[in-house]
Amino acid sequence: MNIDFKNINLIAQKEILSSFRNKWFLLYTIVFAALSLALSLIGLSGLETYGVSGFGRTTASLINMILLFVPLMGLTLGAMSIAYERERGTLLYILSQPVSYFEVVIGKFLGLALSILGSLILGFGLSGFVIAYKGGSADAAGYLYFIFLTFLLALSNLAAGMFISGYFKKYDTALGVSIFTWLFLVIFSDLGIIGTSFLVNLNINQVFILSLLNPLQVFKISAIYSLRDNLELLGPVGIYAVRSFGTGLQFLLIGILIIVPTGLIFFTNKLFKKRGAV
């Protein structure tokens, strides 16, 4: 398969420009920046009282916000990517040009990924500047690593949203399914794992493997482990994970967060070629 990187670059640029005109993307960016800044100020409130690090405290406080907000951003923006243009008819025009399905999928994914990265950098950058100015640069490396993990989480959900967008022909349907997927991953994943473990009598190993099937759980485990050097906070499953994988646990978790979007984009391309532009 011949790949024209100029086509990928042009489609990616188009997606970036479209993102700046997308009211949902602009709303996500503003809200994320505001929440990140607010949480950084709350984190700094303990600096003088308790003497804790601004970066470390802020990173810990950001985890729950990231788990709620970033997956929603990735899923909904991904769900809009193909179905919206298919419904408007612009996707048919794009594919009438000398461009392949693969180039369209990769170009859209890269363009949206860079747009989301810019949104994350803005939010994290504002809060990071405030923390560094008032609280010093302690734990700054951990903060940068947390940004990296957040971006990987965003890529996983973006790829999932694009798969949904490639499967459903109607834009409203794709968007609705993406929101339901977000609710399932955020709300029902923990409850589902707990309920399944009781009903089926799963052992610790099986519960841990079940947790790895959800990118949000993988992100949470990796983020907590980077902050505490142990997972006792997660109970027996966390202790089992550290004892079983040791220092290799982070590599396993990062590997999953890379494999998930890669696999989803591969299947999205297959699905897109099968369903076409109409």
FENVEN-V713135 format. One record per residue. N is the residue number from 0. PSI is psi in whole degrees, 0 to 359 (none if undefined). Layout:
[[N & PSI] [N & PSI]]
This chain:
[[0 & 121] [1 & 130] [2 & 125] [3 & 107] [4 & 340] [5 & 320] [6 & 316] [7 & 317] [8 & 318] [9 & 317] [10 & 321] [11 & 318] [12 & 319] [13 & 318] [14 & 322] [15 & 315] [16 & 320] [17 & 326] [18 & 320] [19 & 342] [20 & 358] [21 & 117] [22 & 329] [23 & 318] [24 & 317] [25 & 321] [26 & 316] [27 & 315] [28 & 314] [29 & 314] [30 & 318] [31 & 317] [32 & 318] [33 & 317] [34 & 319] [35 & 317] [36 & 318] [37 & 317] [38 & 329] [39 & 322] [40 & 322] [41 & 320] [42 & 324] [43 & 342] [44 & 335] [45 & 0] [46 & 312] [47 & 324] [48 & 314] [49 & 349] [50 & 24] [51 & 159] [52 & 137] [53 & 314] [54 & 314] [55 & 317] [56 & 319] [57 & 319] [58 & 317] [59 & 319] [60 & 339] [61 & 340] [62 & 310] [63 & 323] [64 & 319] [65 & 317] [66 & 331] [67 & 318] [68 & 310] [69 & 317] [70 & 322] [71 & 317] [72 & 309] [73 & 315] [74 & 313] [75 & 319] [76 & 322] [77 & 322] [78 & 332] [79 & 339] [80 & 313] [81 & 313] [82 & 322] [83 & 314] [84 & 330] [85 & 318] [86 & 325] [87 & 342] [88 & 356] [89 & 335] [90 & 323] [91 & 322] [92 & 318] [93 & 316] [94 & 348] [95 & 347] [96 & 167] [97 & 70] [98 & 143] [99 & 164] [100 & 319] [101 & 317] [102 & 324] [103 & 314] [104 & 312] [105 & 318] [106 & 316] [107 & 316] [108 & 313] [109 & 318] [110 & 314] [111 & 323] [112 & 317] [113 & 324] [114 & 314] [115 & 320] [116 & 318] [117 & 320] [118 & 317] [119 & 318] [120 & 322] [121 & 310] [122 & 310] [123 & 326] [124 & 317] [125 & 312] [126 & 323] [127 & 321] [128 & 316] [129 & 318] [130 & 314] [131 & 324] [132 & 320] [133 & 334] [134 & 359] [135 & 179] [136 & 14] [137 & 137] [138 & 20] [139 & 324] [140 & 319] [141 & 326] [142 & 318] [143 & 321] [144 & 324] [145 & 322] [146 & 319] [147 & 314] [148 & 320] [149 & 320] [150 & 320] [151 & 320] [152 & 317] [153 & 320] [154 & 319] [155 & 316] [156 & 327] [157 & 315] [158 & 321] [159 & 319] [160 & 321] [161 & 325] [162 & 316] [163 & 318] [164 & 325] [165 & 334] [166 & 316] [167 & 136] [168 & 332] [169 & 133] [170 & 315] [171 & 322] [172 & 314] [173 & 319] [174 & 318] [175 & 318] [176 & 323] [177 & 321] [178 & 320] [179 & 320] [180 & 318] [181 & 314] [182 & 319] [183 & 313] [184 & 321] [185 & 312] [186 & 313] [187 & 349] [188 & 309] [189 & 314] [190 & 322] [191 & 319] [192 & 316] [193 & 314] [194 & 317] [195 & 320] [196 & 327] [197 & 318] [198 & 317] [199 & 354] [200 & 55] [201 & 148] [202 & 177] [203 & 320] [204 & 316] [205 & 322] [206 & 319] [207 & 316] [208 & 320] [209 & 323] [210 & 326] [211 & 348] [212 & 346] [213 & 115] [214 & 330] [215 & 320] [216 & 321] [217 & 316] [218 & 314] [219 & 316] [220 & 315] [221 & 318] [222 & 315] [223 & 319] [224 & 324] [225 & 336] [226 & 325] [227 & 347] [228 & 13] [229 & 166] [230 & 32] [231 & 334] [232 & 332] [233 & 4] [234 & 206] [235 & 324] [236 & 318] [237 & 317] [238 & 319] [239 & 318] [240 & 315] [241 & 317] [242 & 327] [243 & 322] [244 & 341] [245 & 225] [246 & 343] [247 & 355] [248 & 317] [249 & 320] [250 & 322] [251 & 314] [252 & 317] [253 & 320] [254 & 319] [255 & 317] [256 & 345] [257 & 320] [258 & 321] [259 & 306] [260 & 326] [261 & 313] [262 & 319] [263 & 322] [264 & 323] [265 & 312] [266 & 329] [267 & 318] [268 & 316] [269 & 315] [270 & 319] [271 & 318] [272 & 325] [273 & 318] [274 & 334] [275 & 196] [276 & 358] [277 & none]]
